[in-house]
Amino acid sequence: MDTQNILAPTQSDSRIPSHHFYQFYLGEHQNVRCRQLHAVGSTLGLLGLAQSIRKRSVKPLLKGIVAGYACAWVGHFFFEKNKPATFKYPLQSFQSDWKMYADFLCGKLSLTDPAKDRQD
């Protein structure tokens, strides 16, 4: 994916169209290990949500959220070598992370080689 022409949104771009932000977001997730850690983190978040519903307790959800963000941040700091977009754009990043997770599950994005990403 060519991310050279995608400008990083500025702090004032709270209304940037989600498609454009998602392209920026994908540009921040080109390292395979970072992507894999995001997938693990999102899965842990979903497991926490399921457990929270099953047990009727908020505690598993909180643990899932913490585990999910921990995985993602390790991916960014140690593998991608950038700051997570969630620090500046928390809501757009949260939305984009779930879109990225769905794209992994649907096979649009690769967890082994970003060059294999499908542009539909």
Secondary structure by P-SEA (a helix, b strand, c coil): cccccccccccccccccaaaaaaaaaaacccaaaaaaaaaaaaaaaaaaaaaaaaccaaaaaaaaaaaaaaaaaaaaccccccccccccaaaaaaaaaaaaaaaaacccccccccccccc
